[in-house]
Amino acid sequence: MTESIYDVIRRRRDVRAEFTGELVDDDTLMRILDAAHRAPSVGNSQPWDFVIVRERATLERFAAHVAQKRIEFHDSLPPERASTFEPIKIEGITESGTGIVVTHDDSRGGPQILGRATVPETGLYSTILAIQNLWLAATAEGVGVGWVSFYDSPVLTELMQLPAGIRPVAWLCVGPVREFQEVPDLERFGWRDRRPLSEAVHWEHYCSPTDSTHIS
């Protein structure tokens, strides 16, 4: 039986340490990217592109940059938070064997993009929706995804040889996994717990959870 979208959402994790080391096969990778490419986009502008990276030298070069940014973040933390952060793995760049760099072209679709006139950020939101589609499709396929966010954008722009106007939005580590963790890493390692839904839902206007009379 095919699992429901709700099951996939609950099972989705930001994968770091669980990659098997095998490459995701090309047919599966293309199905995942097809799901990403079917994301909704403002004015049907489809402002995303996907750069598939498997060259070992490129993976290792980016991993070295990320490792340096991890050190800088660790050194910026107060001692108690640095101690909590130390065992947390932040990337699986070389272990996954495949990187997908998702880019955003804000000019895609021309100067008059239907639906973006008053909220220009909707272009970027569209690219983020493509990433979410990718992530859920990968999870349904038993493929892990890890979003790397410890990097300087100009470094990734140069590494990917992106032309002017093309913005890197995400480096995603993608590969088969041994398992999906039951509890997300940041909760398991004590960095931050998930807040309950009741604290995030507001009725009619923004208010504190204690102000709401709709949820008991």
Rosetta blueprint (number, residue, H / E / L):
1 M L
2 T L
3 E L
4 S L
5 I H
6 Y H
7 D H
8 V H
9 I H
10 R H
11 R H
12 R L
13 R L
14 D E
15 V L
16 R L
17 A L
18 E L
19 F E
20 T L
21 G L
22 E L
23 L L
24 V L
25 D L
26 D H
27 D H
28 T H
29 L H
30 M H
31 R H
32 I H
33 L H
34 D H
35 A H
36 A H
37 H H
38 R L
39 A L
40 P L
41 S L
42 V H
43 G H
44 N H
45 S L
46 Q L
47 P L
48 W E
49 D E
50 F E
51 V E
52 I E
53 V E
54 R L
55 E L
56 R H
57 A H
58 T H
59 L H
60 E H
61 R H
62 F H
63 A H
64 A H
65 H H
66 V H
67 A H
68 Q H
69 K H
70 R H
71 I H
72 E H
73 F H
74 H H
75 D H
76 S H
77 L L
78 P L
79 P H
80 E H
81 R H
82 A H
83 S H
84 T H
85 F H
86 E L
87 P L
88 I L
89 K L
90 I L
91 E L
92 G L
93 I H
94 T H
95 E H
96 S H
97 G L
98 T L
99 G E
100 I E
101 V E
102 V E
103 T E
104 H E
105 D E
106 D L
107 S L
108 R L
109 G L
110 G L
111 P L
112 Q L
113 I L
114 L L
115 G L
116 R L
117 A L
118 T L
119 V L
120 P L
121 E L
122 T H
123 G H
124 L H
125 Y H
126 S H
127 T H
128 I H
129 L H
130 A H
131 I H
132 Q H
133 N H
134 L H
135 W H
136 L H
137 A H
138 A H
139 T H
140 A H
141 E L
142 G L
143 V E
144 G E
145 V E
146 G E
147 W E
148 V E
149 S L
150 F L
151 Y L
152 D L
153 S H
154 P H
155 V H
156 L H
157 T H
158 E H
159 L H
160 M L
161 Q L
162 L L
163 P L
164 A L
165 G L
166 I E
167 R E
168 P E
169 V E
170 A E
171 W E
172 L E
173 C E
174 V E
175 G E
176 P E
177 V E
178 R L
179 E L
180 F L
181 Q L
182 E L
183 V L
184 P L
185 D H
186 L H
187 E H
188 R H
189 F L
190 G L
191 W L
192 R L
193 D L
194 R L
195 R L
196 P L
197 L H
198 S H
199 E H
200 A H
201 V L
202 H L
203 W L
204 E L
205 H L
206 Y L
207 C L
208 S L
209 P H
210 T H
211 D H
212 S L
213 T L
214 H L
215 I L
216 S L
